[in-house]
Amino acid sequence: MINKVVLGLLLGASSSYVAAQTDIQVPSNNAYTQDSRGVVTRSAFGLCWRSGAWTPGDAIAGCDGALASPIPNPTAPEVASHLDGKVAPAAIAANSCDFTIALESDQTFGLNQAVLNRAAKNRIDHDVLPKLTACNGASGMTITGYTDLLGNARANQALSEKRAAAVADYLKKKGVTVNMKVAGVGASQPVKECDAKLNRTKLVACLAPNRRVLIEMHNLPK
């Protein structure tokens, strides 16, 4: 509760201020409210009452001093400065475990062979294992072997399965423990068609993209 003495001093001060106010005639634009004498009405502290039509261009001496521009809000720059050079935790996405790497058969196996060569092992060491180490939540892998159309269908099917199994065995030896689905599809899914009239050497070279093993990593639904 306000002390009665303090309240009396405040009322006395405001009353003396009102008495000392100078009357200001209402301008012709009627931008201020007025009393019965045509004088701008003012508060106990000398503030002129404006009408709803008032604009900064209607300011008059005695009611409005020099008009200053609004003070810009300093909050946003201040907050932004704290984030300079930093990444918010919510912006850091988990590493994805969905990826596919193709091992071209000519770089991984000899012709009609299912034994991984040094080039194949190097490719797995440098391109596959680092991704598996970095990803979060890996839950499944599919390894699929493919062949070209040369040879009979039964032999190609068996060869594609052996090649996929060879990749899976190497990954397991390297410590990969995710669930692996190993499959072979023979020559049933070619990615390149070649002219059968080519001589044997050129045909083998042309069909090289079809001789491959795909390693597909998945984030399977839990």
C-alpha positions in Angstrom: 0.0 0.0 0.0 1.3 3.5 -0.9 2.2 5.7 2.1 -0.3 8.5 2.4 2.4 11.1 2.6 4.0 9.9 -0.6 0.6 9.8 -2.3 -0.1 13.3 -1.3 3.2 14.5 -2.6 2.5 12.8 -6.0 -0.9 14.3 -6.3 0.4 17.7 -5.3 3.2 17.5 -7.9 0.8 16.5 -10.7 -1.7 19.3 -9.7 1.0 21.9 -9.8 2.2 20.6 -13.2 -1.3 20.8 -14.6 -1.6 24.4 -13.4 1.6 25.2 -15.1 0.6 23.8 -18.5 0.3 26.2 -21.4 -2.9 26.0 -23.4 -2.4 24.8 -27.0 -5.0 25.6 -29.6 -6.3 22.7 -31.6 -4.8 22.8 -35.1 -7.0 23.0 -38.2 -6.4 19.3 -39.0 -8.3 18.2 -35.8 -5.5 15.6 -35.1 -5.9 16.2 -31.4 -8.9 16.0 -29.1 -10.2 19.3 -27.6 -12.1 20.7 -24.7 -15.0 23.3 -24.9 -12.6 26.1 -25.4 -11.0 24.6 -28.5 -7.8 23.8 -26.5 -6.0 20.5 -26.9 -6.9 18.2 -24.0 -3.9 17.0 -22.0 -3.1 14.4 -19.3 -2.0 15.3 -15.8 1.5 15.0 -17.0 1.2 17.2 -20.1 0.6 14.6 -22.7 -1.7 15.7 -25.5 -4.6 13.4 -26.4 -4.5 12.5 -30.1 -7.5 11.7 -32.3 -7.7 8.5 -34.3 -6.7 10.4 -37.4 -3.4 11.6 -36.0 -0.2 10.8 -38.0 3.4 11.9 -37.4 2.9 14.6 -40.0 0.3 16.2 -37.7 2.8 16.8 -34.7 2.7 20.3 -33.2 5.0 22.1 -30.9 4.2 21.6 -27.2 2.6 18.3 -27.8 5.2 16.3 -29.7 8.9 16.9 -29.6 11.4 15.8 -32.2 10.2 12.5 -33.6 12.7 9.6 -33.4 12.7 6.5 -35.4 11.5 3.4 -33.6 14.3 1.6 -31.7 15.2 -1.5 -33.6 14.7 -4.8 -31.7 18.1 -5.9 -30.7 17.0 -9.4 -29.6 17.3 -11.2 -32.9 20.9 -10.1 -33.7 21.9 -10.9 -30.1 20.5 -14.4 -30.3 22.0 -15.0 -33.8 25.4 -14.0 -32.6 25.4 -16.9 -30.1 24.9 -19.4 -32.9 27.7 -18.2 -35.2 29.9 -21.1 -36.3 27.8 -23.7 -34.4 25.3 -26.3 -35.5 22.1 -26.8 -33.5 21.7 -30.4 -32.3 18.4 -30.8 -34.1 20.1 -30.0 -37.4 22.5 -32.9 -37.1 20.9 -35.8 -38.9 21.8 -39.4 -38.1 24.0 -41.0 -40.7 21.9 -43.0 -43.2 22.4 -46.7 -43.6 20.6 -46.9 -46.9 23.2 -47.2 -49.7 24.2 -49.4 -52.6 27.6 -50.2 -53.8 28.2 -52.1 -57.0 31.2 -54.4 -57.4 31.8 -54.9 -61.1 32.6 -58.5 -61.7 35.7 -57.9 -63.9 37.2 -55.9 -61.0 36.3 -58.5 -58.4 36.4 -61.9 -60.0 38.2 -63.6 -62.9 36.0 -64.6 -65.8 33.7 -67.5 -64.7 35.3 -67.3 -61.2 33.8 -66.7 -57.8 36.9 -66.0 -55.8 37.4 -62.4 -54.7 40.6 -60.8 -56.0 42.7 -58.1 -54.4 40.8 -55.3 -56.2 37.5 -56.6 -54.8 38.9 -56.7 -51.3 40.3 -53.2 -51.5 37.0 -51.9 -52.8 35.1 -53.4 -49.9 37.8 -52.2 -47.4 37.7 -48.6 -48.6 34.1 -48.1 -49.8 31.9 -50.5 -47.8 33.4 -51.0 -44.3 33.7 -47.3 -43.5 30.1 -46.7 -44.3 29.0 -49.6 -42.1 31.1 -48.2 -39.3 29.7 -44.7 -39.6 26.0 -45.5 -40.0 23.5 -45.7 -37.2 20.8 -48.3 -36.8 21.9 -50.7 -39.6 19.6 -53.7 -39.5 19.9 -55.5 -42.8 22.0 -56.1 -45.9 21.3 -57.7 -49.3 24.1 -59.0 -51.4 23.1 -60.0 -55.0 25.2 -61.6 -57.6 24.7 -61.3 -61.4 26.3 -62.7 -64.5 26.2 -62.0 -68.2 24.3 -64.2 -70.7 27.3 -66.2 -71.8 27.0 -69.8 -70.8 23.9 -71.8 -69.9 21.3 -70.5 -67.4 21.9 -73.1 -64.7 25.6 -72.5 -64.6 25.1 -68.7 -64.5 22.6 -69.0 -61.7 25.1 -71.0 -59.6 27.9 -68.7 -60.4 25.9 -65.6 -59.4 25.1 -67.2 -56.0 28.7 -68.2 -55.4 29.9 -64.6 -56.1 27.4 -63.1 -53.7 28.4 -65.7 -51.0 32.1 -64.8 -51.5 31.3 -61.2 -50.7 29.3 -62.1 -47.7 32.0 -64.4 -46.4 34.6 -61.6 -46.7 32.4 -59.1 -44.9 31.9 -61.6 -42.0 35.7 -62.1 -41.7 36.0 -58.4 -41.4 33.6 -58.4 -38.4 30.4 -57.4 -40.1 27.5 -58.8 -38.0 24.4 -57.4 -39.6 21.8 -59.7 -41.0 22.8 -60.6 -44.6 20.5 -61.9 -47.3 22.5 -63.5 -50.1 21.0 -64.1 -53.5 22.0 -64.8 -57.1 19.9 -64.0 -60.2 22.1 -65.3 -63.0 21.8 -63.3 -66.2 18.1 -62.4 -65.7 18.7 -58.7 -65.0 21.1 -57.3 -67.5 22.0 -53.6 -67.4 23.5 -53.5 -70.9 22.5 -55.1 -74.2 25.2 -56.0 -76.7 25.2 -57.1 -80.3 25.4 -60.9 -80.5 27.3 -60.6 -83.8 30.4 -59.2 -82.0 33.4 -61.5 -81.8 34.0 -63.3 -78.5 36.5 -60.8 -77.2 34.5 -57.7 -77.9 31.3 -59.4 -76.6 32.9 -60.3 -73.3 34.1 -56.7 -72.9 30.7 -55.2 -73.9 28.9 -57.4 -71.4 31.2 -56.5 -68.5 28.6 -54.2 -66.7 26.3 -57.2 -66.4 28.8 -59.1 -64.4 28.5 -57.5 -61.0 27.6 -57.9 -57.3 25.4 -55.4 -55.5 25.8 -54.7 -51.8 22.7 -52.9 -50.5 22.4 -51.7 -46.9 19.0 -51.0 -45.4 17.3 -49.3 -42.4 14.6 -51.9 -42.0 11.5 -51.0 -40.0 11.6 -52.2 -36.5 
